[in-house]
Amino acid sequence: MWIITNTRIVDIRQYGFFSRKVSSFLLSRVQDVTTDVEGFIETIFGFGTLNVETAGREELFQMRGIKKPTELRDLIMREVAVLAATPAAKADTAATGV
């Protein structure tokens, strides 16, 4: 499950009843967002894979089998652009050098 807010994305993976992994990253760290729609079935029904890569991390966040992955990609990129345009984000970027 992914939770997308106006400042971060939270990735929650449930492995068992008592086992889960929670990862999150700031939208200001998003470096690349790609979608993969492969094959006849995914193309006809509009399903695919969304990949989000962050700056400074080797981890690739991936969500498979989601409906309309290109719309979700566009939503994330819009939020990244809005966040980058805010004065607070510019001050944080200048302070961290990123």
PyMOL commands that set and color helices and strands:
alter all, ss='L'
color gray80, all
select helices_A, chain A and resi 27-29+39-45+69-85+87-96
alter helices_A, ss='H'
color red, helices_A
select strands_A, chain A and resi 2-4+8-16+19-26+30-36+47-54+60-67
alter strands_A, ss='S'
color yellow, strands_A
deselect
rebuild
show_as cartoon
